[in-house]
Amino acid sequence: MNALKTKIKAGEKLIGTHVSLVDPSICEILGMMGFDYVWIDMEHTCIDFQTLNECLLAVRAVGGNAIVRIPQHDYTYLKKVLEMGPDGIVFPMIHSVEEAKADISHTLYPPYGERGFGPRSAISYGLSDVRKYIENESLDLCRFIQIEHVHAIEWLH
């Protein structure tokens, strides 16, 4: 289980920070500072896939955990991000249980979900056991839904 998920399951308080700048060195520095996670934002920033990959590599190189927020319900973005192997994914602007379930299902391989297969960095470019990744490590991904609208509160009750 990834270190971030272990801490969450243990109910530990987590301290992280948000990255919206495009220099991967920032992610490396923040990773070295001991934060529990570095949140890389692709929803409200100009961070592209190349920069994201460099940021993920920088955080990983110093033993940190990286969470990525993707644009709302964008499954093409999601696939590309998941294949880079972040520790967590954030789904913004969730308004209903149905939206949350649909987003989460796209992070899970069949028979649990609808995720397509194509991991790269997540399986060390084929050097890791693919079956082990599918059956175990892919389930370790932290999945977060972000409720940002008053209408979403209604379905929580």
C-alpha positions as CSV (number, residue, x, y, z in Angstrom):
1,M,0.0,0.0,0.0
2,N,1.3,3.4,-0.8
3,A,2.5,5.5,2.1
4,L,-0.2,8.2,1.6
5,K,-3.0,5.6,1.7
6,T,-1.5,4.0,4.8
7,K,-1.6,7.3,6.6
8,I,-5.1,8.1,5.5
9,K,-6.4,4.6,6.6
10,A,-4.7,5.1,10.0
11,G,-6.6,8.4,10.4
12,E,-3.4,10.4,10.6
13,K,-3.5,14.2,10.1
14,L,-1.9,15.0,6.8
15,I,-0.2,18.2,5.8
16,G,0.3,18.9,2.1
17,T,0.7,21.8,-0.3
18,H,-0.7,22.9,-3.6
19,V,1.4,23.4,-6.8
20,S,0.2,25.6,-9.6
21,L,3.5,26.6,-11.1
22,V,5.2,24.8,-14.0
23,D,8.7,24.4,-12.7
24,P,9.2,20.7,-11.6
25,S,12.0,21.9,-9.2
26,I,9.3,23.3,-7.0
27,C,7.7,19.9,-6.7
28,E,11.1,18.4,-5.8
29,I,11.8,21.1,-3.2
30,L,8.3,20.6,-1.6
31,G,8.8,16.8,-1.7
32,M,12.1,17.3,0.3
33,M,10.4,19.5,2.9
34,G,8.5,16.6,4.4
35,F,5.0,17.3,3.3
36,D,2.7,14.2,3.3
37,Y,1.7,15.1,-0.2
38,V,2.2,17.6,-3.0
39,W,-1.0,18.4,-4.8
40,I,-0.4,19.2,-8.5
41,D,-3.2,21.1,-10.1
42,M,-4.1,20.5,-13.7
43,E,-7.6,22.0,-13.4
44,H,-6.8,25.7,-12.9
45,T,-3.3,25.9,-14.2
46,C,-1.3,25.7,-17.4
47,I,0.5,22.5,-16.2
48,D,0.5,20.2,-19.2
49,F,1.2,16.5,-19.4
50,Q,4.9,16.8,-20.0
51,T,5.3,19.2,-17.0
52,L,3.1,16.9,-14.9
53,N,5.3,13.9,-15.7
54,E,8.4,15.9,-14.7
55,C,6.7,17.0,-11.5
56,L,5.7,13.5,-10.6
57,L,9.2,12.2,-11.3
58,A,10.6,15.0,-9.1
59,V,8.3,14.2,-6.1
60,R,9.0,10.5,-6.5
61,A,12.7,11.0,-6.7
62,V,12.8,12.5,-3.2
63,G,10.4,9.9,-1.7
64,G,7.3,12.2,-1.7
65,N,3.7,11.5,-2.5
66,A,1.9,13.3,-5.4
67,I,-1.8,13.9,-5.8
68,V,-3.1,15.3,-9.1
69,R,-6.3,17.3,-9.7
70,I,-7.6,16.8,-13.2
71,P,-10.2,18.9,-15.0
72,Q,-13.8,18.1,-14.2
73,H,-15.0,14.6,-15.5
74,D,-12.2,14.5,-18.2
75,Y,-11.5,10.8,-18.7
76,T,-8.9,11.4,-21.4
77,Y,-6.9,13.5,-18.9
78,L,-7.6,10.9,-16.2
79,K,-6.2,8.0,-18.3
80,K,-3.0,9.9,-19.1
81,V,-2.5,11.0,-15.5
82,L,-3.1,7.5,-14.1
83,E,-0.5,6.0,-16.4
84,M,2.1,8.3,-14.9
85,G,1.5,6.7,-11.5
86,P,0.5,9.4,-9.1
87,D,-0.3,8.4,-5.5
88,G,-3.7,10.0,-5.7
89,I,-6.2,11.7,-8.0
90,V,-8.7,14.5,-7.2
91,F,-12.0,14.8,-9.0
92,P,-13.3,18.4,-8.8
93,M,-16.9,19.7,-8.9
94,I,-18.7,16.5,-7.9
95,H,-22.4,17.2,-7.7
96,S,-23.9,13.8,-7.2
97,V,-23.4,10.2,-6.2
98,E,-23.7,9.2,-9.8
99,E,-20.9,11.6,-10.8
100,A,-18.6,10.3,-8.0
101,K,-19.2,6.7,-8.9
102,A,-18.6,7.3,-12.6
103,D,-15.3,9.2,-12.0
104,I,-14.1,6.5,-9.5
105,S,-15.0,3.7,-11.9
106,H,-12.6,5.1,-14.5
107,T,-9.8,4.6,-12.0
108,L,-10.5,0.9,-11.6
109,Y,-9.7,-2.0,-14.0
110,P,-12.5,-4.4,-14.9
111,P,-14.4,-6.1,-13.3
112,Y,-14.4,-3.3,-10.7
113,G,-14.5,-0.4,-13.2
114,E,-14.0,0.9,-16.7
115,R,-10.3,1.9,-16.7
116,G,-8.5,1.1,-19.9
117,F,-5.0,-0.5,-19.8
118,G,-1.9,1.4,-20.7
119,P,0.3,2.0,-17.7
120,R,3.8,3.3,-18.3
121,S,5.5,4.8,-15.3
122,A,3.0,3.1,-13.0
123,I,4.5,-0.3,-13.9
124,S,8.1,0.9,-14.3
125,Y,7.8,0.8,-18.1
126,G,7.2,-3.0,-18.0
127,L,9.9,-3.8,-15.5
128,S,7.3,-4.5,-12.7
129,D,4.9,-7.4,-12.6
130,V,1.8,-6.2,-14.5
131,R,-0.6,-8.7,-12.9
132,K,0.6,-7.6,-9.4
133,Y,0.0,-3.9,-10.4
134,I,-3.5,-4.6,-11.7
135,E,-4.6,-6.8,-8.8
136,N,-2.9,-4.9,-5.9
137,E,-1.0,-1.7,-6.6
138,S,-3.6,0.0,-8.9
139,L,-6.1,-0.4,-6.0
140,D,-3.7,1.6,-3.7
141,L,-4.4,4.8,-5.7
142,C,-6.0,7.4,-3.4
143,R,-9.2,8.7,-4.9
144,F,-10.7,12.0,-3.7
145,I,-13.9,13.7,-4.7
146,Q,-14.1,17.5,-4.3
147,I,-17.5,18.9,-3.4
148,E,-17.5,22.5,-4.4
149,H,-21.2,23.4,-4.8
150,V,-24.1,23.7,-2.3
151,H,-26.2,21.3,-4.4
152,A,-23.7,18.5,-3.8
153,I,-24.3,18.9,0.0
154,E,-27.9,17.7,-0.5
155,W,-26.9,14.2,-1.5
156,L,-24.6,13.9,1.5
157,H,-27.6,13.9,3.8
